[in-house]
Amino acid sequence: MNIIDKLERNERLNYEEAIGLYDLDLFVLGKYANKIREEKHGRKSYFNINRHINPTNICKDVCQFCAYSASRKNPKPYTLKHEEILDVVKNSSLNGIKEVHIVSAHNPQTGLEWYLEIFKKIKTAYPQIHVKALTAAEIHFLSEEYNKSYEEIIDLMIEYGVDSMQGGGAEIFDEKVRKKICGGKVT
C-alpha cells in the first residue's frame, strides 16, 4: 500500500511513510492536508497569533532583499533595549499572542549573552508564550563570532527559553540564488 492510498483513506502513516511525505508534490500534500483538516474541523481554520520582533537592524551582511537592515533601505540604525523588547511582549501578551517571533540581524555589537538574556527574560515573565527565535543564518553568525558549534548555540538557546527556531534564510540553500542576493551570507 502506498502513501497516497493511505492518505485517501485517512489512515495513520508509519515513520517511513511519514518521511515519504517530503517527496510528494507540495500541491498533492496540500490537498490531503486540507482533506484531513476539513474532516476534523469542517471549514474552520486555526491561526497562531504571534508578535514579530526585530531587536536590531544593524547587520554586518548586506542582502539585496532585506527590508529593515540599516545598511539598505532603512538608514536609521537601532538596537532595542531589553526593557523595550519586554514592553512589546507585554503589550502583545495583553492582546492574546501565543508566540513571539524574534528575527534579528548579524550585529557584532549585541553579543550572544544579549540574546540569551532576552530569551530568558521573556520566558520567565511569560512562560505561556512560545519563543521562536533566530534563523539558521543567525545561528551560524553567532557560532562564528563566539567560536561555538551550532549545537552549542542551539543548546544555549534552549536552556535560555527558546522553544523553536523559524525557517527563515532559505535563500542560502540555492548557491546561485545566495550568490546573487546575499553573497556574504553562510553557504
Backbone as a chain_set.jsonl record, in Angstrom:
{"seq": "MNIIDKLERNERLNYEEAIGLYDLDLFVLGKYANKIREEKHGRKSYFNINRHINPTNICKDVCQFCAYSASRKNPKPYTLKHEEILDVVKNSSLNGIKEVHIVSAHNPQTGLEWYLEIFKKIKTAYPQIHVKALTAAEIHFLSEEYNKSYEEIIDLMIEYGVDSMQGGGAEIFDEKVRKKICGGKVT", "coords": {"N": [[0.861, -1.181, 0.0], [0.615, 2.19, -0.885], [1.644, 5.572, 0.019], [-0.203, 7.512, -0.899], [-2.555, 5.987, -1.161], [-3.046, 5.431, 1.544], [-3.392, 8.038, 2.484], [-5.673, 8.749, 1.059], [-7.56, 7.161, 2.349], [-7.405, 8.207, 4.801], [-5.706, 7.037, 6.705], [-3.509, 6.254, 9.398], [-0.046, 7.0, 9.141], [3.041, 5.187, 9.068], [6.387, 5.626, 10.417], [8.337, 5.605, 8.277], [6.662, 6.039, 6.082], [5.687, 8.548, 6.725], [8.022, 10.08, 6.527], [8.289, 9.827, 3.817], [6.467, 11.706, 2.895], [7.839, 14.017, 2.386], [8.696, 13.726, -0.202], [6.523, 14.089, -1.797], [4.673, 15.999, -4.199], [4.154, 19.423, -3.531], [1.577, 20.537, -3.881], [-0.032, 18.273, -3.992], [0.416, 17.237, -1.433], [-0.676, 19.371, 0.033], [-3.36, 19.175, -0.752], [-4.177, 16.778, 0.51], [-3.655, 17.419, 3.154], [-5.502, 19.476, 3.54], [-7.862, 18.016, 3.165], [-7.822, 16.318, 5.419], [-7.909, 18.286, 7.415], [-10.469, 19.401, 6.92], [-12.078, 17.166, 7.455], [-11.647, 16.889, 10.177], [-12.232, 19.428, 11.265], [-14.173, 20.721, 9.793], [-14.993, 23.536, 7.847], [-13.446, 25.281, 9.202], [-10.574, 27.228, 10.046], [-7.467, 27.484, 11.746], [-5.39, 29.767, 13.426], [-2.188, 30.858, 14.445], [-1.518, 33.308, 16.733], [0.894, 35.659, 16.67], [3.74, 37.706, 17.622], [5.957, 39.562, 15.885], [9.281, 40.42, 16.287], [11.978, 42.534, 15.695], [14.91, 42.896, 17.047], [17.217, 44.378, 16.461], [18.567, 46.344, 13.786], [21.028, 46.519, 12.799], [23.487, 45.221, 10.851], [26.098, 43.123, 9.787], [26.131, 41.898, 7.343], [25.093, 42.331, 3.912], [22.243, 42.045, 2.318], [20.396, 41.858, -0.639], [17.596, 41.694, -0.574], [16.772, 42.483, 1.909], [14.653, 44.252, 4.025], [14.831, 45.761, 6.302], [17.401, 46.217, 7.287], [19.874, 48.439, 8.486], [21.795, 49.168, 6.727], [20.694, 49.216, 4.244], [17.64, 49.836, 2.958], [16.647, 51.181, 5.116], [17.756, 53.835, 6.696], [18.164, 54.317, 9.395], [19.785, 53.222, 12.047], [19.227, 50.879, 14.729], [19.115, 49.419, 17.994], [17.209, 47.651, 20.105], [16.569, 48.097, 23.578], [16.542, 45.717, 26.257], [14.382, 46.201, 27.964], [12.644, 47.581, 26.299], [11.984, 45.602, 24.451], [10.727, 43.779, 26.16], [8.522, 45.332, 26.888], [7.147, 45.421, 24.449], [6.506, 42.699, 24.207], [4.926, 42.414, 26.507], [2.713, 44.161, 25.953], [1.781, 42.915, 23.647], [1.127, 40.432, 24.668], [-1.053, 41.062, 26.231], [-2.813, 41.417, 24.206], [-3.295, 38.888, 23.362], [-1.333, 37.21, 22.143], [0.27, 34.128, 21.262], [2.759, 33.415, 20.684], [6.088, 34.622, 20.372], [8.09, 35.928, 17.909], [11.276, 36.116, 17.036], [13.42, 37.696, 14.992], [16.496, 38.716, 13.981], [19.466, 40.494, 13.292], [22.753, 40.29, 11.905], [24.467, 41.374, 14.064], [27.388, 42.476, 15.319], [27.717, 43.908, 17.619], [25.851, 43.381, 19.601], [25.985, 40.792, 20.912], [26.205, 37.394, 22.122], [25.344, 36.801, 24.772], [23.557, 38.89, 25.159], [21.392, 38.207, 23.511], [20.705, 35.691, 24.655], [19.978, 36.456, 27.263], [17.693, 38.063, 26.794], [15.947, 36.164, 25.776], [15.638, 34.556, 28.038], [14.51, 36.391, 29.85], [12.049, 36.94, 28.606], [10.839, 34.374, 28.606], [10.764, 33.85, 31.33], [9.087, 35.884, 32.317], [6.805, 35.452, 30.786], [5.842, 32.591, 30.648], [3.947, 31.082, 29.277], [4.057, 31.822, 26.677], [5.181, 30.919, 23.503], [8.469, 30.884, 22.48], [9.986, 31.691, 19.604], [12.892, 31.815, 17.892], [15.554, 33.315, 16.078], [17.249, 32.688, 12.988], [18.697, 30.076, 10.945], [20.898, 31.187, 9.689], [21.526, 33.26, 11.464], [22.265, 31.759, 13.669], [24.522, 30.557, 12.623], [26.121, 32.872, 12.306], [26.437, 33.656, 15.055], [27.748, 31.395, 15.95], [30.196, 31.547, 14.595], [31.142, 34.036, 15.54], [31.51, 33.542, 18.272], [32.985, 31.286, 18.446], [31.772, 28.755, 18.789], [30.076, 25.633, 18.416], [27.314, 24.862, 16.187], [25.527, 23.256, 17.541], [26.15, 23.857, 20.217], [25.355, 26.551, 20.367], [22.589, 26.304, 19.828], [21.836, 24.62, 21.948], [22.309, 26.38, 24.098], [20.421, 28.358, 23.488], [18.036, 26.899, 23.863], [18.303, 26.29, 26.575], [18.011, 28.843, 27.627], [15.387, 29.437, 27.072], [14.274, 29.358, 24.471], [11.891, 27.959, 22.346], [11.549, 27.051, 19.74], [12.945, 27.389, 16.417], [12.733, 29.621, 13.614], [12.13, 29.105, 10.085], [13.411, 30.856, 8.409], [15.707, 32.27, 6.005], [16.046, 30.635, 3.83], [17.081, 31.292, 1.407], [19.747, 30.691, 1.293], [20.011, 28.066, 0.553], [20.141, 27.558, -2.159], [22.781, 27.848, -4.164], [23.249, 29.531, -6.39], [21.201, 31.445, -6.143], [21.834, 32.416, -3.563], [24.39, 33.576, -4.015], [23.664, 35.644, -5.711], [21.799, 37.297, -4.288], [22.6, 37.461, -1.607], [25.42, 37.239, -1.135], [27.405, 37.347, 0.871], [26.469, 35.873, 2.941], [26.193, 32.865, 4.923], [26.966, 29.749, 3.335]], "CA": [[0.0, 0.0, 0.0], [1.463, 3.376, -0.928], [1.263, 6.713, 0.87], [-1.418, 8.14, -1.435], [-3.688, 5.135, -0.767], [-3.31, 5.655, 2.977], [-3.932, 9.393, 2.622], [-7.051, 8.704, 0.539], [-8.416, 6.534, 3.365], [-7.116, 8.899, 6.052], [-5.107, 6.072, 7.63], [-2.282, 6.7, 10.055], [1.184, 6.611, 8.462], [4.157, 4.809, 9.935], [7.506, 6.576, 10.355], [8.908, 5.635, 6.925], [5.675, 6.666, 5.208], [5.655, 9.974, 7.061], [9.214, 10.656, 5.905], [7.981, 9.852, 2.389], [5.68, 12.897, 2.566], [8.76, 15.024, 1.853], [8.881, 13.504, -1.633], [5.289, 14.407, -2.524], [4.474, 17.326, -4.747], [3.583, 20.288, -2.494], [0.138, 20.698, -4.091], [-0.645, 16.995, -3.604], [0.46, 17.22, 0.029], [-1.658, 20.354, 0.491], [-4.706, 18.625, -0.999], [-4.5, 15.805, 1.555], [-3.682, 18.133, 4.439], [-6.788, 20.166, 3.594], [-8.894, 16.98, 3.335], [-7.789, 15.918, 6.835], [-8.387, 19.442, 8.19], [-11.918, 19.508, 6.768], [-12.703, 16.048, 8.159], [-11.537, 17.12, 11.624], [-12.705, 20.729, 11.737], [-15.084, 21.362, 8.848], [-14.39, 24.617, 7.06], [-12.735, 26.183, 10.114], [-9.111, 27.284, 10.008], [-6.912, 27.97, 13.004], [-4.199, 30.559, 13.225], [-1.356, 31.183, 15.588], [-1.35, 34.752, 16.87], [2.236, 35.909, 17.178], [4.297, 39.061, 17.521], [7.265, 39.542, 15.236], [10.148, 41.474, 16.842], [13.33, 42.67, 15.155], [15.585, 43.639, 18.11], [18.23, 45.291, 15.93], [18.673, 46.337, 12.325], [22.446, 46.694, 12.484], [23.89, 43.924, 10.328], [27.37, 43.153, 9.055], [25.881, 41.405, 5.989], [24.25, 43.159, 3.053], [21.418, 41.195, 1.457], [19.602, 42.721, -1.508], [16.164, 41.625, -0.287], [16.492, 42.888, 3.284], [13.828, 45.451, 4.091], [14.993, 46.537, 7.529], [18.792, 46.441, 7.663], [20.256, 49.844, 8.468], [22.693, 49.433, 5.615], [19.972, 49.184, 2.974], [16.522, 50.758, 2.739], [16.335, 51.892, 6.347], [19.012, 54.491, 7.097], [18.175, 54.613, 10.832], [20.178, 52.041, 12.819], [18.71, 50.788, 16.091], [19.159, 48.196, 18.781], [16.28, 47.831, 21.214], [16.968, 47.68, 24.925], [15.731, 44.596, 26.743], [13.134, 46.732, 28.526], [11.762, 47.902, 25.171], [11.502, 44.328, 23.917], [9.768, 43.251, 27.131], [7.303, 46.135, 26.773], [6.445, 44.939, 23.258], [5.939, 41.388, 24.54], [3.838, 42.637, 27.482], [1.546, 44.709, 25.253], [1.286, 41.881, 22.736], [0.529, 39.403, 25.515], [-2.375, 41.566, 26.594], [-3.641, 41.277, 23.008], [-3.557, 37.477, 23.107], [-0.371, 36.421, 21.36], [0.672, 32.805, 21.765], [4.141, 33.197, 20.268], [6.907, 35.769, 19.985], [8.925, 35.503, 16.784], [12.402, 37.053, 17.075], [14.379, 37.627, 13.893], [17.366, 39.852, 14.224], [20.454, 40.772, 12.262], [24.09, 39.808, 12.275], [25.005, 42.558, 14.725], [28.504, 42.092, 16.178], [27.727, 44.743, 18.824], [24.915, 42.949, 20.643], [26.592, 39.709, 21.678], [25.446, 36.178, 22.414], [24.677, 36.947, 26.078], [22.452, 39.837, 24.98], [20.267, 37.41, 23.01], [20.312, 34.685, 25.64], [19.301, 37.119, 28.384], [16.329, 38.48, 26.441], [15.133, 34.942, 25.71], [15.355, 34.155, 29.42], [13.589, 37.372, 30.437], [10.722, 36.734, 28.017], [10.294, 33.09, 29.061], [10.494, 33.962, 32.77], [7.924, 36.753, 32.523], [5.649, 34.955, 30.033], [6.132, 31.171, 30.374], [2.928, 30.518, 28.399], [4.321, 32.253, 25.302], [6.16, 30.141, 22.75], [9.535, 31.742, 21.972], [10.586, 31.213, 18.351], [13.928, 32.823, 17.708], [16.746, 33.254, 15.24], [17.314, 31.853, 11.799], [19.921, 29.278, 10.842], [21.986, 32.107, 9.348], [21.909, 33.949, 12.695], [22.981, 30.782, 14.489], [25.849, 30.466, 12.013], [26.82, 34.099, 12.669], [26.827, 33.569, 16.465], [28.717, 30.309, 16.043], [31.496, 32.081, 14.159], [31.553, 35.138, 16.426], [31.846, 33.075, 19.619], [33.755, 30.047, 18.324], [30.975, 27.662, 19.348], [29.414, 24.833, 17.384], [25.882, 25.113, 16.041], [24.859, 22.537, 18.625], [26.334, 24.614, 21.463], [24.497, 27.746, 20.3], [21.197, 25.86, 19.95], [21.644, 24.163, 23.335], [22.196, 27.579, 24.942], [19.12, 28.975, 23.203], [17.02, 26.085, 24.542], [18.499, 26.492, 28.02], [17.547, 30.18, 27.996], [13.953, 29.606, 26.876], [13.781, 29.274, 23.095], [11.121, 26.742, 22.107], [11.79, 26.608, 18.363], [13.513, 28.43, 15.559], [11.989, 29.758, 12.37], [12.767, 28.569, 8.893], [13.914, 31.911, 7.547], [17.052, 32.113, 5.482], [16.082, 29.578, 2.821], [17.83, 31.757, 0.234], [21.103, 30.131, 1.306], [20.01, 26.681, 0.111], [20.462, 27.502, -3.58], [24.025, 28.619, -4.261], [23.099, 30.581, -7.405], [20.375, 32.492, -5.528], [22.598, 33.001, -2.462], [25.437, 34.453, -4.571], [23.053, 36.824, -6.332], [21.086, 38.217, -3.392], [23.188, 37.589, -0.267], [26.686, 36.563, -1.316], [28.221, 37.295, 2.09], [25.82, 35.034, 3.935], [26.638, 31.483, 5.004], [26.574, 28.891, 2.214]], "C": [[0.904, 1.24, 0.0], [0.883, 4.515, -0.086], [-0.046, 7.328, 0.401], [-2.649, 7.319, -1.054], [-4.058, 5.37, 0.694], [-3.9, 7.046, 3.205], [-5.381, 9.444, 2.146], [-8.011, 8.159, 1.587], [-8.225, 7.162, 4.74], [-6.597, 7.921, 7.118], [-3.8, 6.633, 8.183], [-1.063, 6.153, 9.307], [2.21, 6.129, 9.48], [5.306, 5.802, 9.701], [8.051, 6.718, 8.932], [7.95, 6.316, 5.942], [5.599, 8.167, 5.468], [6.861, 10.695, 6.458], [9.003, 10.779, 4.398], [7.143, 11.046, 1.962], [6.567, 14.003, 1.989], [8.929, 14.902, 0.345], [7.643, 13.833, -2.454], [5.349, 15.821, -3.091], [3.744, 18.179, -3.699], [2.068, 20.441, -2.649], [-0.623, 19.421, -3.73], [-0.698, 16.909, -2.082], [-0.576, 18.183, 0.607], [-3.092, 19.865, 0.341], [-5.098, 17.669, 0.126], [-4.511, 16.443, 2.937], [-5.015, 18.853, 4.607], [-7.928, 19.172, 3.806], [-8.98, 16.559, 4.807], [-8.317, 17.048, 7.719], [-9.904, 19.537, 8.117], [-12.645, 18.379, 7.487], [-12.693, 16.277, 9.672], [-12.273, 18.372, 12.086], [-13.708, 21.409, 10.814], [-14.347, 22.431, 8.064], [-13.637, 25.617, 7.937], [-11.232, 26.116, 9.858], [-8.639, 27.88, 11.319], [-5.606, 28.687, 12.725], [-3.472, 30.768, 14.539], [-1.195, 32.698, 15.623], [0.044, 34.991, 17.457], [2.623, 37.368, 17.032], [5.708, 38.927, 16.989], [8.085, 40.714, 15.788], [11.511, 41.402, 16.171], [14.128, 43.524, 16.147], [16.657, 44.622, 17.634], [18.194, 45.233, 14.411], [20.11, 46.6, 11.879], [22.986, 45.323, 12.087], [25.183, 44.05, 9.535], [27.212, 42.648, 7.632], [25.011, 42.389, 5.225], [23.53, 42.233, 2.087], [20.483, 42.086, 0.648], [18.127, 42.777, -1.134], [15.794, 42.182, 1.077], [15.762, 44.227, 3.321], [14.111, 46.297, 5.324], [16.424, 46.796, 7.945], [19.155, 47.91, 7.521], [21.16, 50.169, 7.286], [21.975, 49.494, 4.269], [18.887, 50.261, 2.923], [16.146, 51.568, 3.972], [17.616, 52.542, 6.874], [19.128, 54.769, 8.597], [18.531, 53.358, 11.626], [19.569, 52.062, 14.225], [19.052, 49.434, 16.694], [18.267, 48.447, 19.981], [16.914, 47.397, 22.53], [16.059, 46.526, 25.355], [14.389, 45.077, 27.286], [12.141, 47.064, 27.419], [11.165, 46.626, 24.576], [10.454, 43.737, 24.856], [8.465, 44.033, 27.123], [6.47, 45.689, 25.566], [5.77, 43.603, 23.556], [4.775, 41.545, 25.516], [2.572, 43.135, 26.784], [0.93, 43.676, 24.313], [0.602, 40.755, 23.503], [-0.884, 39.803, 25.924], [-3.355, 41.461, 25.425], [-3.774, 39.828, 22.547], [-2.548, 36.696, 22.293], [-0.073, 35.103, 22.053], [2.151, 32.562, 21.516], [4.816, 34.532, 19.999], [7.955, 35.244, 19.011], [10.063, 36.522, 16.666], [13.364, 36.759, 15.935], [15.215, 38.886, 13.996], [18.265, 40.095, 13.026], [21.782, 40.203, 12.737], [24.866, 40.986, 12.851], [26.142, 42.159, 15.67], [28.545, 42.879, 17.501], [26.825, 44.207, 19.942], [25.489, 41.835, 21.505], [25.645, 38.576, 21.991], [24.681, 36.309, 23.725], [23.466, 37.87, 25.99], [21.204, 39.089, 24.504], [19.771, 36.424, 24.058], [19.53, 35.31, 26.791], [17.892, 37.574, 28.02], [15.418, 37.271, 26.287], [14.699, 34.532, 27.112], [14.342, 35.102, 30.076], [12.168, 37.183, 29.906], [10.094, 35.471, 28.597], [9.972, 33.127, 30.552], [9.227, 34.771, 33.023], [6.658, 36.19, 31.883], [5.862, 33.481, 29.664], [5.138, 30.517, 29.41], [3.176, 30.864, 26.934], [5.442, 31.404, 24.7], [7.199, 31.115, 22.183], [10.165, 31.065, 20.759], [11.628, 32.248, 17.964], [15.063, 32.374, 16.805], [16.642, 32.284, 14.072], [18.602, 31.039, 11.83], [21.107, 30.168, 10.497], [22.455, 32.88, 10.585], [22.677, 33.018, 13.628], [24.395, 30.596, 13.943], [26.696, 31.683, 12.397], [27.315, 34.037, 14.116], [27.874, 32.482, 16.687], [30.114, 30.802, 15.671], [32.02, 33.149, 15.111], [32.082, 34.639, 17.765], [32.556, 31.727, 19.63], [33.071, 28.878, 19.044], [30.336, 26.896, 18.201], [27.941, 25.25, 17.293], [25.13, 24.48, 17.203], [24.977, 23.289, 19.942], [25.441, 25.851, 21.486], [23.039, 27.346, 20.513], [20.906, 25.366, 21.367], [21.506, 25.347, 24.292], [20.845, 28.261, 24.732], [18.002, 28.226, 23.927], [17.093, 26.303, 26.048], [17.929, 27.83, 28.478], [16.097, 30.456, 27.584], [13.424, 29.549, 25.463], [13.112, 27.92, 22.889], [11.33, 26.181, 20.704], [12.462, 27.738, 17.594], [12.74, 28.455, 14.249], [12.79, 29.238, 11.195], [13.27, 29.63, 7.946], [15.321, 31.627, 7.071], [17.163, 31.073, 4.395], [16.835, 30.004, 1.567], [19.239, 31.177, 0.177], [21.16, 28.71, 0.742], [20.291, 26.51, -1.383], [21.651, 28.423, -3.806], [23.922, 29.757, -5.271], [22.297, 31.765, -6.839], [21.162, 33.193, -4.423], [23.636, 33.981, -2.991], [24.846, 35.741, -5.113], [22.491, 37.802, -5.305], [21.72, 38.393, -2.019], [24.543, 36.865, -0.223], [27.553, 36.449, -0.08], [27.684, 36.375, 3.156], [26.34, 33.608, 3.852], [26.134, 30.678, 3.796], [25.69, 27.772, 2.743]], "O": [[1.843, 1.328, 0.791], [-0.224, 4.418, 0.444], [-0.912, 7.634, 1.221], [-3.673, 7.883, -0.668], [-5.234, 5.492, 1.036], [-4.803, 7.212, 4.025], [-6.217, 10.107, 2.76], [-9.141, 8.633, 1.707], [-8.808, 6.708, 5.725], [-7.002, 7.977, 8.279], [-3.09, 7.384, 7.514], [-1.047, 4.994, 8.893], [2.244, 6.605, 10.615], [5.191, 6.708, 8.875], [8.209, 7.834, 8.439], [8.38, 7.076, 5.075], [5.464, 8.959, 4.535], [6.725, 11.801, 5.937], [9.483, 11.726, 3.776], [7.108, 11.373, 0.775], [6.105, 14.826, 1.198], [9.271, 15.882, -0.317], [7.706, 13.853, -3.683], [5.99, 16.71, -2.531], [2.813, 17.697, -3.053], [1.35, 20.473, -1.65], [-1.74, 19.489, -3.217], [-1.728, 16.553, -1.509], [-1.273, 17.845, 1.564], [-3.936, 20.111, 1.204], [-6.215, 17.735, 0.638], [-5.296, 16.045, 3.797], [-5.594, 18.842, 5.693], [-8.864, 19.46, 4.552], [-10.07, 16.456, 5.369], [-9.076, 16.806, 8.657], [-10.561, 19.731, 9.14], [-13.708, 18.598, 8.068], [-13.637, 15.896, 10.363], [-12.869, 18.386, 13.163], [-14.057, 22.568, 11.037], [-13.199, 22.236, 7.665], [-13.236, 26.681, 7.464], [-10.696, 25.067, 9.498], [-9.337, 28.69, 11.93], [-4.815, 28.258, 11.884], [-4.084, 30.843, 15.604], [-0.776, 33.299, 14.634], [0.339, 34.586, 18.581], [1.921, 38.156, 16.398], [6.548, 38.253, 17.584], [7.636, 41.86, 15.759], [12.12, 40.335, 16.09], [14.039, 44.751, 16.103], [16.966, 45.589, 18.33], [17.84, 44.211, 13.822], [20.362, 46.871, 10.705], [22.953, 44.38, 12.877], [25.343, 44.958, 8.72], [28.06, 42.929, 6.786], [24.282, 43.183, 5.82], [24.132, 41.702, 1.153], [19.844, 42.978, 1.206], [17.473, 43.797, -1.352], [14.61, 42.338, 1.374], [16.204, 45.207, 2.721], [13.673, 47.446, 5.389], [16.643, 47.548, 8.895], [18.78, 48.553, 6.541], [21.271, 51.33, 6.891], [22.601, 49.797, 3.253], [19.188, 51.453, 2.855], [15.4, 52.542, 3.87], [18.468, 51.857, 7.441], [20.095, 55.396, 9.029], [17.666, 52.513, 11.855], [19.415, 53.123, 14.831], [19.248, 48.445, 15.988], [18.53, 49.344, 20.782], [17.696, 46.448, 22.576], [14.94, 46.391, 24.861], [13.369, 44.419, 27.082], [10.938, 46.855, 27.576], [9.982, 46.582, 24.24], [9.415, 43.252, 24.407], [7.401, 43.451, 27.334], [5.246, 45.593, 25.648], [4.609, 43.394, 23.204], [3.749, 40.882, 25.367], [1.488, 42.594, 26.999], [-0.291, 43.577, 24.2], [-0.388, 40.192, 23.037], [-1.793, 38.973, 25.955], [-4.569, 41.421, 25.623], [-4.304, 39.566, 21.468], [-2.87, 35.617, 21.793], [-0.158, 34.99, 23.276], [2.734, 31.625, 22.061], [4.202, 35.457, 19.468], [8.617, 34.239, 19.27], [9.84, 37.657, 16.246], [14.031, 35.724, 15.908], [14.683, 39.992, 14.087], [17.852, 39.917, 11.88], [21.891, 39.696, 13.853], [25.783, 41.521, 12.228], [25.887, 41.563, 16.716], [29.322, 42.547, 18.396], [27.02, 44.55, 21.108], [25.471, 41.942, 22.732], [24.436, 38.77, 22.11], [23.5, 35.968, 23.789], [22.464, 37.653, 26.673], [20.106, 39.302, 25.018], [18.572, 36.329, 24.319], [18.53, 34.749, 27.24], [16.985, 37.482, 28.847], [14.238, 37.341, 26.63], [13.535, 34.204, 27.342], [13.429, 34.657, 30.772], [11.202, 37.257, 30.664], [8.943, 35.495, 29.033], [9.008, 32.5, 30.99], [8.394, 34.389, 33.844], [5.557, 36.422, 32.382], [6.043, 33.162, 28.489], [5.459, 29.503, 28.791], [2.57, 30.265, 26.045], [6.494, 31.203, 25.306], [6.843, 32.063, 21.484], [10.792, 30.011, 20.871], [11.303, 33.413, 17.734], [15.459, 31.209, 16.789], [16.034, 31.217, 14.166], [19.487, 31.29, 12.647], [22.217, 29.922, 10.97], [23.651, 33.128, 10.74], [23.623, 33.437, 14.294], [25.352, 30.491, 14.71], [27.859, 31.536, 12.772], [28.48, 34.331, 14.382], [28.775, 32.634, 17.513], [31.091, 30.502, 16.358], [33.204, 33.163, 15.447], [32.995, 35.237, 18.334], [32.711, 31.103, 20.68], [33.697, 28.127, 19.792], [30.085, 27.459, 17.135], [27.402, 25.897, 18.191], [24.22, 25.08, 17.775], [24.014, 23.354, 20.705], [24.838, 26.163, 22.513], [22.331, 27.981, 21.294], [19.847, 25.66, 21.922], [20.673, 25.317, 25.198], [20.205, 28.691, 25.692], [17.125, 28.844, 24.531], [16.071, 26.478, 26.711], [17.42, 27.938, 29.594], [15.622, 31.582, 27.727], [12.217, 29.682, 25.265], [13.678, 26.875, 23.21], [11.29, 24.967, 20.507], [12.535, 28.878, 18.054], [12.169, 27.449, 13.827], [13.985, 28.967, 11.309], [13.534, 29.334, 6.78], [16.041, 30.831, 7.674], [18.272, 30.658, 4.059], [17.192, 29.159, 0.747], [19.86, 31.175, -0.885], [22.249, 28.2, 0.479], [20.645, 25.414, -1.818], [21.538, 29.64, -3.655], [24.455, 30.84, -5.031], [22.663, 32.925, -7.028], [21.163, 34.422, -4.347], [23.754, 35.094, -2.479], [25.45, 36.807, -4.992], [22.684, 39.01, -5.437], [21.421, 39.366, -1.327], [24.771, 35.996, 0.619], [28.368, 35.53, 0.01], [28.35, 36.116, 4.159], [26.869, 33.195, 2.82], [25.027, 30.897, 3.305], [25.24, 26.924, 1.972]]}, "num_chains": 1, "name": "protein.A"}
